[in-house]
Each structure stands twice: as C-alpha cells, then as structure tokens.
Amino acid sequence: MFAVTGITGQVGGVVARALLAAGEDVRAVVRSAAKGADWNDQGCEVAIAEMSDTKALCSAFSGADGVFILLPPNFDPSPDFSELRHLIGTVRDALKQANPAKVVCLSTIGAQAVQPNLLQQLGHMEQELGSLPMPVAFLRAGWFIENAAWDVDPARTAGVIPSFLQPLDKPVPMVATADVGRVAASMLQQQWTGTRIVELEGPRRVTPNDIASAFAQLLGKDVRMETVPRDTWQALFKSQGMKNPTPRMQMLDGFNEGWIEFEKPGQTIKGNVALETVLQSLIERLA
C-alpha cells in the first residue's frame, strides 16, 4: 500500500491514478473526509491528516510500502521560511515514527543552489528528510508548464502575455505535471538504498517565446510575450498582496541568470508530454 499526500492536487492525483492503474493499493492522505470522498469512490483507503499534525500523519504513513510527500507550496513565506520549516519537522517526525519502507518527495530544480531564493525551502526539506533511516528519493522537477495557466486569459483577450522569465528567447527547463506524477509513481514502485536524487524535465526546453507561439497556434490569433521590467516586480507583487516578495524575485532571477539549474543537467530524465498538449488542456479547462 502506498500513502499519497497532496492527492487532491495535480501531481498527487496523477501519482495516485498511476498507482491504481498498476493494481496497487493507495491510501489517500487528505485534510477532510469531504476531500477524500472521490478517492474513496475510486477504491482508495482514506486517512485524514493535516500536514501539521504529527500523530495523524504517523497513522497515515504506518504500514506503507511507500509514501509520497508533497509539501503545500508557500510563495509568500516569512523571511526565515518558518512556516515550511515547521511542516518539514512535523513530516520528518511522522515518517521516523511510522517507518514506511521508502519515501519519495517532490523537490525542485535548483534545490541545491546556495543563493537565497524561494526554492531553498525544498533544499531544506532535502537536508532534513534525507537523514531519515529508510530509503528516501527526491524528485527534482523543472518549472511546471501548468504555470502557464496564468497566461491563458491575457493570451486570449489581449494577445500579449507578461513574462517574468527573460530574456524571451532563453530556454527554460519545464515539465508537465502529468510527467512528474507518472515518474513519482514509478519511483515508489522501485527499490533502492540510501538517498536518491532524480532530476526531471520535459522533452525539450521551452522559451517564453515558444509559449507565445504555441498559444498563437492553439488560439488562432497573434500572441506575443512582453517582459515585465525587473525594477517593477517588488511593487507589482506587493500590490497583488504579497508581504515578502523577495524570495520569489530571487527565484526568478535564478532562472533568468541560469544559476537555478539541475545539479547534473546531462543526466536528467526526460518527460514525454509536449508543451502544446498542456496548453490545450489549460485553454479548455479555463474556457
């Protein structure tokens, strides 16, 4: 049996469906019975646990052949990342007590970067959970193509998409959540010892201009990217309600300057879901 956290999200849902399709038993770790109802209907066992509740998580993880860990994202953290540090400590304690056979954690490209930025939260996760006694694997995924959900409306209405990724012709390692979930499910069914790192990107690297061109083709209209000037980011993010935009800005700088990269770029696993496939799905979903 495999316990899956984040199952109501895009990646966790793919992990669970892939395991079910392979004939595996799945325990859906959810925050409420209502959130687990659909997964119960699909044949999953349901365990109710907040990610901040060590006792409930320990119960959810106990007896598992493997656990998939997906920490809730925090794009506007405190300067010391205290919120996620607390969750990581809770998850670590629960895993240590439950002692499942193995653990697969969703991490990120650039988790190993030493420069301050938003993704250091997952670098801290790797350090803390990597010291657990059972086999632990970290799946470092590229920039999610699904982040382009924010681009659908401006592409459709104005034909101009604001881009924080720049320059516009710089290739970025991106990947579809379907590939991330599929690979994570496969890893859960594998055997290894110690700590393992797997780095995953899509079939090809994607530039912001590639995204605009794909939208143009799919929407049947002219679409172009337009850079958002770096000196406007802080005021813009704060106007959108962010209290501490600096880590997010540093992360974007890392992608743009190239220091957020895979640790071993020549040894990444390649996904198979194309950019156009994801964008078409987003256009249909957000119609």
C-alpha positions as CSV (number, residue, x, y, z in Angstrom):
1,M,0.0,0.0,0.0
2,F,1.2,3.5,-0.9
3,A,0.3,6.6,1.1
4,V,-0.1,9.7,-1.1
5,T,-0.1,13.3,0.2
6,G,-1.2,16.2,-2.0
7,I,-3.6,13.8,-3.7
8,T,-6.2,16.4,-4.4
9,G,-3.7,18.4,-6.5
10,Q,-2.4,17.9,-10.0
11,V,0.8,15.9,-9.2
12,G,-0.5,13.9,-6.3
13,G,-3.6,13.0,-8.3
14,V,-1.5,11.7,-11.2
15,V,0.6,9.7,-8.7
16,A,-2.5,8.0,-7.2
17,R,-4.1,7.2,-10.5
18,A,-0.9,5.7,-11.9
19,L,-0.6,3.5,-8.8
20,L,-4.2,2.4,-9.0
21,A,-3.8,1.6,-12.7
22,A,-0.8,-0.6,-11.8
23,G,-3.0,-2.5,-9.4
24,E,-1.5,-1.0,-6.2
25,D,-3.4,-0.2,-3.1
26,V,-3.5,3.6,-2.3
27,R,-4.1,5.4,0.9
28,A,-5.3,9.0,0.2
29,V,-3.9,11.4,2.8
30,V,-6.4,14.3,2.9
31,R,-7.4,17.1,5.2
32,S,-11.1,16.2,5.5
33,A,-13.5,13.4,4.7
34,A,-15.1,15.6,2.0
35,K,-11.8,15.9,0.2
36,G,-11.3,12.1,0.3
37,A,-14.8,11.2,-0.9
38,D,-13.9,11.0,-4.6
39,W,-10.8,8.9,-3.9
40,N,-12.8,6.6,-1.7
41,D,-15.1,6.1,-4.6
42,Q,-12.1,5.1,-6.7
43,G,-11.1,2.4,-4.3
44,C,-8.6,4.2,-2.1
45,E,-8.4,4.0,1.7
46,V,-8.7,7.4,3.2
47,A,-6.6,8.8,6.0
48,I,-7.5,12.2,7.4
49,A,-4.4,14.2,8.5
50,E,-3.2,17.8,8.4
51,M,0.4,18.2,7.3
52,S,1.0,19.9,10.7
53,D,-0.3,17.0,12.7
54,T,2.5,14.5,13.6
55,K,0.2,12.0,15.2
56,A,-2.3,11.9,12.4
57,L,0.4,11.7,9.7
58,C,2.2,8.9,11.6
59,S,-1.0,6.9,11.5
60,A,-1.5,7.7,7.8
61,F,2.1,6.6,6.9
62,S,2.2,3.5,9.1
63,G,2.4,0.2,7.3
64,A,3.0,1.8,4.0
65,D,5.2,0.2,1.3
66,G,6.0,3.8,0.3
67,V,5.0,7.4,1.0
68,F,4.7,10.2,-1.5
69,I,5.4,13.6,0.1
70,L,4.2,16.8,-1.5
71,L,4.6,19.8,0.8
72,P,2.0,22.6,0.3
73,P,3.6,25.4,-1.6
74,N,4.2,28.8,0.0
75,F,5.0,31.5,-2.5
76,D,4.9,34.3,0.2
77,P,6.9,32.9,3.1
78,S,8.3,34.6,6.2
79,P,11.9,35.7,5.7
80,D,13.2,32.7,7.7
81,F,10.8,30.2,6.0
82,S,9.5,29.3,9.4
83,E,6.1,28.0,8.1
84,L,7.6,25.4,5.9
85,R,10.4,24.5,8.3
86,H,7.7,23.7,10.9
87,L,5.9,21.5,8.4
88,I,9.1,19.7,7.4
89,G,9.8,19.0,11.0
90,T,6.4,17.6,11.5
91,V,6.6,15.4,8.4
92,R,10.1,14.2,9.4
93,D,8.9,13.2,12.9
94,A,5.9,11.4,11.5
95,L,8.0,9.4,8.9
96,K,10.6,8.5,11.5
97,Q,7.9,7.2,13.8
98,A,5.9,5.4,11.1
99,N,9.0,4.0,9.4
100,P,7.5,3.2,6.0
101,A,9.5,1.1,3.6
102,K,10.5,4.1,1.4
103,V,9.7,7.7,0.7
104,V,9.5,9.7,-2.5
105,C,9.4,13.5,-2.1
106,L,8.6,16.1,-4.7
107,S,11.5,18.6,-4.8
108,T,12.6,21.1,-7.4
109,I,15.2,22.0,-9.9
110,G,17.7,24.2,-8.1
111,A,17.1,22.7,-4.6
112,Q,20.9,22.5,-4.3
113,A,21.5,26.2,-5.1
114,V,23.3,28.1,-2.4
115,Q,22.0,31.6,-3.4
116,P,19.0,32.8,-1.3
117,N,15.7,32.2,-3.2
118,L,12.2,30.7,-2.8
119,L,13.3,27.2,-3.7
120,Q,15.6,27.0,-0.7
121,Q,12.6,25.8,1.2
122,L,12.8,22.5,-0.7
123,G,16.6,22.4,-0.3
124,H,15.9,22.4,3.5
125,M,13.4,19.6,3.0
126,E,16.1,17.5,1.2
127,Q,18.5,18.1,4.1
128,E,16.0,17.2,6.8
129,L,14.3,14.2,5.2
130,G,17.5,12.9,3.6
131,S,18.7,12.0,7.1
132,L,15.8,9.6,7.7
133,P,16.8,5.9,8.2
134,M,14.6,4.5,5.4
135,P,15.4,4.9,1.6
136,V,14.4,8.4,0.5
137,A,14.3,9.8,-3.0
138,F,13.9,13.4,-4.1
139,L,12.3,14.1,-7.5
140,R,13.6,17.4,-8.6
141,A,11.2,18.7,-11.3
142,G,11.6,21.6,-13.7
143,W,9.3,24.6,-13.9
144,F,5.8,23.3,-14.3
145,I,4.3,24.0,-17.7
146,E,1.0,24.4,-15.9
147,N,2.2,27.7,-14.5
148,A,1.1,29.0,-17.9
149,A,-2.5,28.8,-16.6
150,W,-1.9,32.5,-15.7
151,D,-1.2,33.2,-19.3
152,V,-4.4,31.9,-20.8
153,D,-6.5,34.9,-20.1
154,P,-4.0,37.6,-21.4
155,A,-3.2,35.4,-24.4
156,R,-6.9,35.1,-25.2
157,T,-8.1,38.6,-24.5
158,A,-5.1,40.9,-25.3
159,G,-2.7,38.7,-27.3
160,V,0.1,39.9,-25.0
161,I,1.5,37.8,-22.1
162,P,3.6,39.4,-19.4
163,S,6.7,37.4,-18.8
164,F,8.9,37.4,-15.7
165,L,11.1,34.8,-17.4
166,Q,13.6,36.7,-19.5
167,P,15.2,37.1,-22.0
168,L,12.3,35.8,-24.0
169,D,14.5,33.5,-26.1
170,K,16.2,31.8,-23.1
171,P,15.3,28.1,-22.9
172,V,13.9,27.1,-19.5
173,P,13.7,23.5,-18.2
174,M,10.0,22.9,-17.9
175,V,7.9,19.8,-17.4
176,A,4.2,18.8,-17.3
177,T,2.7,17.7,-14.0
178,A,1.5,14.5,-15.8
179,D,5.1,13.6,-16.3
180,V,6.0,14.5,-12.7
181,G,3.3,12.3,-11.3
182,R,4.0,9.4,-13.6
183,V,7.7,9.4,-12.7
184,A,7.0,9.7,-9.0
185,A,4.6,6.7,-9.1
186,S,7.2,4.7,-10.9
187,M,9.8,5.6,-8.3
188,L,7.6,4.5,-5.5
189,Q,7.5,1.0,-7.1
190,Q,11.3,0.8,-7.4
191,Q,13.8,-0.4,-4.8
192,W,17.0,1.5,-3.8
193,T,19.1,2.1,-0.7
194,G,20.1,5.4,1.0
195,T,19.2,8.7,-0.5
196,R,18.5,9.1,-4.2
197,I,18.0,12.2,-6.4
198,V,16.2,12.1,-9.8
199,E,16.0,15.2,-11.9
200,L,13.2,15.5,-14.4
201,E,12.4,17.9,-17.3
202,G,10.2,17.8,-20.3
203,P,11.0,16.5,-23.8
204,R,12.7,19.9,-24.7
205,R,13.5,23.2,-23.0
206,V,11.0,25.9,-23.6
207,T,11.5,29.7,-24.1
208,P,8.8,32.3,-23.2
209,N,8.6,32.9,-27.0
210,D,7.8,29.2,-27.5
211,I,4.9,29.5,-25.1
212,A,3.5,32.6,-27.0
213,S,3.9,30.8,-30.4
214,A,2.1,27.7,-29.1
215,F,-0.8,29.9,-27.7
216,A,-1.0,31.7,-31.1
217,Q,-1.3,28.4,-32.9
218,L,-3.9,26.9,-30.5
219,L,-6.0,30.1,-30.3
220,G,-5.7,31.0,-33.9
221,K,-4.6,34.6,-33.2
222,D,-1.4,36.6,-32.8
223,V,0.1,36.2,-29.3
224,R,3.4,37.6,-28.1
225,M,5.4,37.8,-24.9
226,E,6.3,41.1,-23.2
227,T,8.9,41.3,-20.5
228,V,7.9,42.7,-17.1
229,P,10.7,45.2,-16.1
230,R,12.7,43.9,-13.2
231,D,12.5,47.2,-11.3
232,T,8.7,46.9,-11.2
233,W,8.5,43.5,-9.7
234,Q,8.5,44.3,-6.0
235,A,5.8,47.0,-6.2
236,L,3.7,44.7,-8.5
237,F,3.9,41.7,-6.3
238,K,3.1,43.8,-3.2
239,S,0.1,45.3,-5.0
240,Q,-1.1,41.7,-5.5
241,G,-1.0,41.1,-1.7
242,M,2.5,39.6,-1.2
243,K,4.1,40.6,2.1
244,N,7.6,39.2,1.3
245,P,8.2,39.1,-2.5
246,T,12.0,39.0,-2.2
247,P,12.4,35.1,-2.3
248,R,10.1,34.9,-5.3
249,M,12.0,37.6,-7.1
250,Q,15.3,35.9,-6.3
251,M,13.9,32.6,-7.7
252,L,13.0,34.3,-11.0
253,D,16.5,35.9,-11.0
254,G,17.9,32.4,-10.6
255,F,16.1,31.1,-13.7
256,N,16.9,34.2,-15.7
257,E,20.6,34.3,-14.7
258,G,21.0,30.5,-15.0
259,W,22.1,29.6,-11.5
260,I,18.8,27.7,-10.9
261,E,19.6,24.7,-12.9
262,F,19.7,20.9,-12.4
263,E,22.7,19.6,-10.4
264,K,23.5,17.2,-13.3
265,P,21.9,18.7,-16.4
266,G,23.3,16.0,-18.7
267,Q,21.7,13.2,-16.7
268,T,18.1,14.4,-16.4
269,I,15.1,12.1,-17.1
270,K,13.0,13.4,-20.0
271,G,9.2,13.5,-19.8
272,N,7.1,12.9,-22.9
273,V,4.2,15.4,-22.5
274,A,4.5,18.2,-25.1
275,L,4.1,21.9,-24.3
276,E,1.2,22.2,-26.8
277,T,-0.7,19.3,-25.0
278,V,-0.6,21.1,-21.7
279,L,-1.5,24.5,-23.1
280,Q,-4.5,23.0,-25.0
281,S,-5.7,21.4,-21.7
282,L,-5.4,24.7,-19.9
283,I,-7.3,26.5,-22.7
284,E,-10.1,24.0,-22.5
285,R,-10.2,24.0,-18.7
286,L,-10.2,27.7,-18.4
287,A,-12.7,28.4,-21.2
